[in-house]
Amino acid sequence: MAPPGIPRLLLVVLVVGSFGWPPIARVVRAQTIALRQRTFVVAAVALGARPHRLLWRHVLPNLLPRVLVFGTMLVPSMIGMEAALSIAHRVAVLHRGRVVEEGATGRC
């Protein structure tokens, strides 16, 4: 049951998001540490590049493709989690879990 005053959709987004961000955070941290040790970043530091420039010119452009791919790969598991929540809590809104349940039981 959703707490009063909080829409169910917002609650589902918050629950799925709270379980979905730790894997992405691990990838971002690991890739940032790896990029920090790459030759082009070390060279930029040696030439006196400021941290802001390092972040925007060297780290983020090399980090973004990995994060986008990993985030895209997480989408199906987040859809599955939402489906499991909608089956378990019998929400009235049409969700993937409701569609799967109705297809499995033959109630269309």
MARGU-409450 format. One line per 2 residues: their letters; for each residue x, y, z of N, C-alpha, C, O, CB. Coordinates in pm, 1 decimal, always signed. Each point is the difference from the previous one (the first is absolute). Glycine has a CB too. Layout:
BEGIN
A> X/Y/Z/X/Y/Z/X/Y/Z/X/Y/Z/X/Y/Z | ...
This chain:
BEGIN
MA> +82.8/-117.5/+0.0/-82.8/+117.5/+0.0/+87.5/+124.2/+0.0/+92.6/+10.9/+80.4/-274.4/-135.5/+39.4 | +154.0/+215.4/-206.5/+77.0/+124.4/-6.8/-40.9/+91.7/+114.7/-117.6/+5.8/+36.0/+137.5/-26.6/-287.4
PP> +76.6/+92.3/+309.0/-35.0/+97.4/+103.1/-93.7/+105.8/-57.9/+8.7/+32.2/-118.5/+212.2/-71.8/+234.7 | -310.0/+93.7/-34.0/-94.6/+100.2/-51.2/+73.0/+123.5/-52.7/+95.0/+49.0/+61.1/-267.4/-131.4/+101.6
GI> +126.5/+129.9/-275.1/+56.1/+120.8/-58.0/+113.5/-25.4/-98.2/+43.2/+93.3/-67.8/-108.5/+20.7/+274.4 | +115.3/-237.4/-216.7/+107.3/-31.7/-94.4/-58.6/-84.0/-112.9/-53.3/-108.1/+25.0/+229.9/+116.6/+158.7
PR> -167.5/+39.6/-307.6/-51.8/-79.4/-112.2/+75.5/-132.4/-13.4/+120.2/-7.0/+25.9/-185.6/+219.3/-144.0 | -5.4/-315.2/+78.1/+61.9/-132.7/-11.4/+111.3/-2.2/-103.4/+101.9/-66.3/+19.4/-318.1/-35.6/+48.3
LL> +197.3/+173.6/-176.7/+102.9/+2.4/-103.4/+129.9/+58.5/+54.9/+108.1/-51.9/-27.7/-285.6/+74.3/-148.9 | +167.3/+84.3/+253.7/+118.1/+59.6/+62.5/+65.4/-98.2/+95.8/+122.7/-8.9/+5.7/-225.3/+236.1/-27.6
LV> +22.9/-299.8/+96.1/+52.8/-99.2/+93.5/+74.0/-111.3/-73.6/+106.7/-43.1/+43.8/-294.0/+95.2/+114.3 | +131.5/-98.7/-269.2/+66.1/-104.0/-79.3/+131.7/+52.0/-56.0/+100.8/-70.6/+2.9/-324.1/-29.3/-61.5
VL> +223.3/+222.2/+7.9/+122.9/+59.3/-53.5/+105.6/+11.9/+109.1/+117.1/-29.0/-24.5/-251.5/+155.5/-146.0 | +95.5/-84.9/+289.2/+95.0/+13.1/+110.3/+57.4/-134.7/+43.0/+119.8/-10.9/+26.0/-244.2/+212.8/+49.4
VV> +40.5/-303.4/-67.8/+47.1/-132.3/+41.9/+93.2/-59.4/-105.4/+107.8/-49.3/+33.1/-320.3/+13.9/+97.4 | +171.6/+40.0/-256.2/+83.4/-56.2/-106.6/+130.2/+80.1/-12.3/+106.9/-58.0/-19.1/-314.0/-22.4/-103.9
GS> +198.6/+210.8/+133.5/+120.2/+83.0/-6.6/+95.0/-23.3/+115.2/+121.7/+4.1/-18.2/-254.6/+163.5/-100.7 | +79.4/-192.0/+237.3/+87.5/-22.9/+114.8/+76.5/-130.9/-11.6/+109.4/-12.7/+54.9/-266.8/+144.4/+84.8
FG> +101.2/-229.2/-210.4/+71.7/-125.3/-21.6/+81.8/+2.2/-128.5/+85.2/-86.6/-19.6/-264.7/-31.3/+144.7 | +155.7/+214.1/-212.5/+67.4/+3.0/-128.3/+127.1/+81.7/-5.4/+81.9/-21.8/-89.2/-300.5/-9.4/-5.1
WP> +238.5/+124.5/+186.1/+116.6/+86.3/-11.4/+129.9/-59.4/+51.6/+104.4/+40.2/-51.4/-260.3/+144.0/+71.1 | +160.6/-276.6/+77.4/+130.7/-48.7/+47.0/+87.4/-66.2/-106.8/+120.6/+24.5/-0.4/-229.5/-55.5/+217.3
PI> +55.1/-51.7/-307.5/+89.6/-55.4/-103.5/+59.6/+107.5/-90.6/+116.8/-8.7/-38.1/-251.9/-199.7/+43.5 | +56.8/+308.0/-39.4/+51.5/+108.2/-84.2/+104.8/+79.8/+76.0/+100.6/+40.9/-58.0/-319.9/-28.1/-64.8
AR> +197.0/+9.8/+251.5/+97.6/+72.8/+80.7/+132.6/-75.6/+7.4/+106.5/+61.6/-3.8/-294.1/+38.0/+137.5 | +182.1/-232.1/-123.3/+123.6/-78.9/+2.2/+76.0/+11.7/-131.1/+122.4/+13.6/+0.1/-229.5/-172.0/+159.8
VV> +35.8/+153.2/-271.5/+65.0/+12.6/-130.7/+61.7/+138.3/-15.9/+113.1/+12.5/-47.1/-275.4/-177.4/-50.5 | +89.1/+268.3/+136.5/+51.4/+136.4/-11.7/+125.9/+16.5/+85.3/+98.6/+57.8/-45.6/-332.2/+28.4/+2.7
RA> +230.5/-135.9/+164.5/+116.9/+13.8/+88.5/+119.7/-75.8/-55.6/+110.3/+54.3/-4.6/-262.9/-29.4/+201.8 | +132.9/-148.4/-239.3/+110.6/-80.2/-52.1/+58.4/+61.3/-127.0/+122.0/+5.6/-15.4/-227.3/-209.8/+114.5
QT> +20.9/+249.5/-188.7/+48.8/+59.0/-124.1/+69.1/+133.7/+24.3/+97.2/+32.7/-68.1/-281.0/-148.3/-54.2 | +134.8/+192.9/+218.5/+64.1/+127.2/+32.3/+138.6/-23.8/+57.0/+94.6/+70.5/-35.0/-318.4/+33.6/+77.2
IA> +236.5/-201.9/+44.6/+131.7/-32.5/+55.7/+93.4/-48.3/-110.4/+117.3/+37.4/-2.3/-222.9/-96.6/+223.5 | +55.8/-22.6/-311.7/+82.9/-49.3/-110.8/+39.9/+114.3/-94.1/+114.4/+5.7/-45.2/-229.7/-229.4/+60.5
LR> +23.0/+313.4/-44.5/+31.1/+112.2/-88.6/+99.2/+96.5/+64.2/+81.5/+60.6/-69.4/-308.3/-82.8/-32.5 | +220.2/+36.2/+231.3/+89.9/+92.2/+69.8/+146.2/-42.2/-16.9/+90.3/+83.3/+7.9/-272.6/-34.3/+158.5
QR> +204.9/-177.5/-189.4/+136.2/-51.5/-14.0/+44.0/-11.5/-145.3/+112.7/-41.8/-26.5/-145.8/-81.4/+238.3 | -52.5/+159.1/-305.8/+36.2/-8.8/-141.1/+102.0/+107.9/-35.7/+9.0/+103.2/+66.4/-236.2/-198.1/-119.6
TF> +302.8/+69.2/-51.7/+110.6/+87.0/-38.6/-45.2/+141.7/-34.1/+65.0/+96.4/+40.3/+52.9/-297.5/-123.9 | -227.6/+215.2/+10.5/-43.2/+134.1/-40.7/-45.4/+84.3/+119.0/+14.8/+122.2/-2.8/-82.5/-216.7/-217.9
VV> +13.3/+32.5/+324.6/-39.4/+75.4/+118.6/+123.5/+39.0/+80.4/+10.1/+112.8/+48.4/-231.1/-233.8/-41.7 | +314.0/+28.3/+7.4/+124.3/+30.0/+71.3/+75.7/+111.5/-71.8/+56.8/+87.9/+64.6/-43.8/-326.1/+18.9
AA> -12.1/+235.0/-216.4/+66.8/+105.1/-76.9/-69.7/+134.4/+19.2/+66.7/+102.8/+12.2/+6.5/-274.0/-180.5 | -204.9/+171.7/+171.1/-73.0/+125.5/+21.1/+28.0/+56.5/+138.3/+12.2/+121.5/+15.9/-191.1/-199.7/-172.4
VA> +189.3/-8.1/+256.2/+33.3/+45.4/+135.4/+140.7/+57.9/+1.5/+24.3/+103.2/+62.5/-177.0/-277.2/+38.0 | +245.8/+107.6/-169.3/+138.3/+48.5/-5.4/+9.6/+135.2/-68.8/+86.6/+80.8/+33.6/-7.6/-316.7/-36.9
LG> -166.7/+261.1/-92.2/-0.9/+128.7/-69.3/-74.1/+108.3/+77.4/-4.5/+115.2/-43.0/+16.2/-239.2/-170.7 | -69.8/+87.5/+327.8/-64.4/+99.0/+85.7/-148.8/+16.4/-21.3/-55.5/+104.1/+35.2/+268.7/+9.2/-33.4
AR> -278.8/-211.1/-57.2/-145.4/+9.6/-19.8/-71.0/+1.0/+134.7/+36.0/-74.6/+91.1/-16.7/-44.0/-313.0 | -117.7/+201.5/+233.2/-77.4/+9.5/+124.0/-97.9/-117.7/+9.2/-35.5/-59.1/-102.0/+56.7/+312.5/+99.8
PH> -64.8/-287.6/+124.1/-91.8/-114.3/+17.0/-128.2/+12.3/-82.4/-49.0/-99.1/-54.1/+140.8/+72.1/+282.7 | -145.7/+147.8/-237.9/-122.9/+20.5/-78.3/+23.5/-35.0/-145.7/-83.6/-65.6/-62.2/+10.9/+246.2/+220.0
RL> +184.8/-137.8/-212.9/+32.7/-30.9/-140.5/+24.9/-149.5/-17.9/-42.2/-58.3/-99.9/+141.6/+288.0/+71.6 | -31.5/-291.8/+123.7/+23.2/-144.8/-7.2/-132.1/-75.7/-5.9/-17.1/-92.8/-79.1/+231.9/+120.8/+205.6
LW> -307.0/+13.7/-41.4/-129.2/-67.3/+4.8/-75.5/+14.4/-131.4/-45.0/-99.7/-56.4/+36.8/+140.2/+302.0 | -6.4/+82.8/-295.4/-83.5/+25.4/-116.7/+66.2/-36.4/-132.5/-69.5/-36.7/-94.7/-35.5/+216.7/+224.6
RH> +236.9/-170.7/-138.7/+67.4/-24.3/-127.7/+56.8/-140.5/-13.9/+18.7/-47.9/-111.9/+34.5/+287.4/+107.9 | -25.2/-306.7/+116.6/+69.1/-127.5/-9.3/-78.0/-116.5/+61.5/-9.0/-106.8/-60.4/+220.4/+234.4/+65.1
VL> -266.6/-108.3/+112.4/-63.3/-112.0/+70.1/-142.4/-23.9/-50.7/-31.7/-111.4/-41.7/+172.2/+161.4/+243.7 | -226.2/+51.0/-199.4/-140.2/-19.3/-38.6/-19.5/-47.1/-144.9/-82.6/-88.3/-23.2/+27.2/+263.9/+188.2
PN> +127.6/-120.5/-263.1/-20.0/-51.5/-136.7/+38.9/-147.5/-14.8/-56.1/-70.1/-84.1/+97.9/+300.8/+0.3 | +51.8/-277.5/+163.1/+39.1/-140.0/-6.5/-85.6/-88.6/+89.5/-3.6/-121.6/-18.4/+234.1/+195.6/-33.2
LL> -297.8/-15.4/+146.1/-84.0/-74.9/+93.6/-143.0/-16.1/-51.8/-63.4/-102.9/+23.3/+204.6/+188.4/+164.1 | -190.8/+14.2/-256.3/-139.9/+2.2/-43.2/-42.7/-120.3/-83.8/-106.0/-56.3/+27.6/+123.6/+300.5/-21.6
PR> +59.3/-287.0/-107.6/-46.1/-116.1/-78.2/-14.9/-126.6/+83.5/-94.6/-76.1/-20.3/+205.6/+175.9/-176.7 | -20.5/-123.4/+289.3/-8.5/-119.5/+84.4/-123.4/+4.0/+89.9/-68.4/-100.6/+18.8/+318.4/+82.7/-23.3
VL> -276.4/+134.9/+58.8/-115.5/+14.2/+89.1/-130.3/-15.5/-78.6/-94.0/-62.7/+48.8/+227.7/+215.2/+101.8 | -140.5/-96.8/-270.4/-121.1/-12.8/-81.5/-25.9/-145.2/-37.9/-114.0/-45.9/+5.1/+151.2/+276.9/-93.5
VF> +67.3/-303.3/+50.6/-17.5/-141.0/-36.0/-43.8/-80.4/+121.8/-92.6/-80.7/-8.7/+267.2/+102.9/-171.5 | -108.5/-0.4/+293.7/-36.1/-74.4/+120.4/-142.0/+33.7/+44.7/-75.8/-88.9/+38.8/+317.2/+84.8/+29.4
GT> -277.4/+131.9/-73.5/-136.0/+39.3/+35.9/-103.6/-60.8/-91.4/-107.6/-39.6/+44.9/+198.2/+249.7/+44.5 | -58.9/-218.0/-218.8/-90.1/-62.7/-95.5/-17.4/-148.4/+29.9/-109.2/-54.9/-14.8/+178.2/+222.5/-157.1
ML> +39.0/-231.8/+213.9/-7.7/-142.2/+33.3/-78.8/-24.8/+128.7/-50.5/-110.4/+20.5/+269.4/+77.3/-135.7 | -230.1/+132.9/+201.4/-75.9/-14.0/+124.1/-150.0/+19.0/-18.7/-78.6/-41.5/+85.1/+278.7/+121.0/+34.8
VP> -240.2/-17.8/-229.3/-142.0/+29.1/-22.2/-87.2/-125.8/+7.3/-103.2/+3.7/+66.9/+172.0/+189.2/-209.7 | -32.4/-304.3/+77.3/-86.5/-118.7/+9.7/-16.3/-52.8/+142.5/-108.1/-45.6/+37.2/+179.7/-11.3/-266.5
SM> +34.1/+62.8/+308.0/-13.6/-48.0/+138.2/-88.6/+94.1/+81.9/-72.8/-45.0/+88.4/+300.0/-62.4/-103.8 | -221.5/+236.6/-13.3/-86.9/+94.3/+70.7/-146.0/-21.6/-41.4/-90.3/+12.4/+82.7/+279.8/+155.3/-69.9
IG> -212.6/-199.5/-139.7/-136.5/-31.3/-45.8/-49.3/-126.6/+69.5/-115.4/-7.0/+42.0/+160.3/+115.9/-266.7 | +42.1/-208.1/+236.7/-36.2/-122.8/+71.5/-30.2/+25.4/+145.9/-92.5/-59.5/+55.4/+233.3/-67.5/-212.6
ME> -63.6/+215.3/+221.1/-25.9/+32.9/+139.8/-135.9/+69.8/+14.8/-75.4/-28.1/+93.1/+324.0/+47.6/-52.0 | -278.0/+71.1/-133.5/-129.9/+68.4/+3.4/-112.8/-99.8/-21.4/-105.3/+10.2/+63.0/+211.8/+200.8/-148.7
AA> -84.6/-306.8/-2.6/-102.0/-102.1/-24.8/-22.8/-85.1/+124.5/-114.3/-30.5/+34.2/+177.9/+26.3/-277.0 | +43.1/-33.6/+309.8/-13.1/-79.1/+122.5/-73.6/+78.5/+108.0/-82.4/-55.8/+72.4/+294.0/-65.8/-129.4
LS> -182.0/+250.0/+67.9/-70.7/+82.5/+98.8/-148.0/+12.2/-33.7/-84.3/-3.4/+89.7/+295.4/+130.6/-47.8 | -243.6/-113.2/-170.0/-140.8/+18.0/-35.5/-77.1/-130.5/+15.5/-119.2/+3.7/+30.7/+183.4/+178.9/-189.8
IA> -0.4/-298.5/+138.9/-67.4/-127.8/+23.6/-20.3/-20.6/+149.2/-107.3/-41.5/+43.7/+208.5/-55.3/-253.1 | +2.0/+125.8/+287.1/-4.7/-25.5/+144.4/-101.4/+89.0/+71.6/-59.6/-42.4/+99.0/+298.8/-25.8/-109.8
HR> -259.5/+189.7/-37.2/-85.4/+93.4/+72.9/-133.0/+28.0/-67.7/-76.3/+84.3/+47.2/+281.4/+15.8/+40.0 | -234.0/-167.9/-195.2/-130.3/+9.5/-66.4/-44.0/+145.1/-23.1/-109.4/+40.0/+40.0/+48.3/-257.7/+65.6
VA> +146.3/+293.9/-169.3/-36.0/+139.3/-26.0/-102.9/+6.0/-112.0/-4.9/-88.2/-85.8/+232.9/+165.9/+161.3 | -309.1/+25.7/-74.1/-107.6/+12.1/-97.8/+49.2/+57.8/-132.0/-66.5/-14.9/-102.6/-94.0/+43.6/+290.3
VL> +276.2/+37.1/-186.5/+53.8/+60.1/-121.9/+61.4/-109.4/-86.6/+57.6/-95.8/+51.6/-13.6/+315.0/+68.3 | -56.5/-204.7/-252.8/+54.6/-99.2/-91.4/+152.1/+5.7/+1.9/+59.4/+100.6/-38.7/-264.6/-84.1/-105.9
HR> +267.5/-123.9/+189.4/+145.2/-12.4/+3.5/+38.3/-127.1/-72.5/-86.5/-81.4/-32.4/+102.1/+208.0/+250.8 | +111.9/-144.5/-244.2/+49.4/-119.8/-67.6/-33.8/-125.7/+80.0/-32.1/-103.9/-57.8/+217.6/+239.1/-44.2
GR> -178.4/-125.9/+233.8/-31.0/-116.5/+82.8/-143.5/-44.3/-15.6/-27.9/-119.9/-3.8/+199.5/+194.0/+164.4 | -262.6/+20.1/-169.7/-141.3/-31.5/-18.5/-21.6/-66.5/-135.7/-76.7/-95.6/-10.7/+12.1/+289.5/+158.4
VV> +131.8/-143.8/-250.9/-12.6/-57.3/-133.5/+53.7/-143.1/-0.9/-62.0/-88.8/-58.6/+83.1/+318.5/-44.3 | +93.0/-253.0/+166.9/+58.5/-134.3/+5.3/-90.7/-94.2/+78.0/-21.1/-114.0/-41.6/+252.1/+212.3/+27.4
EE> -284.9/-51.9/+127.1/-86.1/-83.6/+81.4/-127.0/-38.6/-74.9/-42.0/-115.7/+3.2/+133.9/+225.5/+200.9 | -153.0/-12.3/-271.6/-122.0/-29.6/-74.1/+26.7/-93.3/-117.1/-83.7/-84.5/-31.8/-6.7/+306.2/+99.1
GA> +205.4/-207.9/-131.7/+34.8/-89.7/-108.3/+25.9/-142.4/+49.1/-33.5/-96.8/-68.4/+128.9/+291.6/-53.4 | -35.6/-207.2/+240.7/+31.2/-131.4/+54.3/-124.3/-71.4/+48.9/-8.9/-122.2/-11.8/+233.1/+205.8/+75.6
TG> -320.7/-10.6/-8.9/-117.7/-63.3/+54.3/-115.0/-9.0/-101.0/-100.5/-66.6/+25.2/+170.7/+150.4/+197.4 | -54.6/-16.9/-336.2/-103.6/-5.2/-102.9/-113.9/+97.3/+23.9/-102.7/-9.1/-67.2/+161.7/-226.5/+34.0
RC> -44.2/+328.9/+127.3/-104.5/+100.4/+25.8/+33.5/+125.9/-80.4/+84.6/+79.1/+41.8/-129.7/-172.2/+193.0 | -18.8/+111.9/-346.5/+28.2/+118.0/-82.8/-117.7/+92.9/-3.3/+5.6/+104.5/-64.7/+149.2/-237.9/-73.5
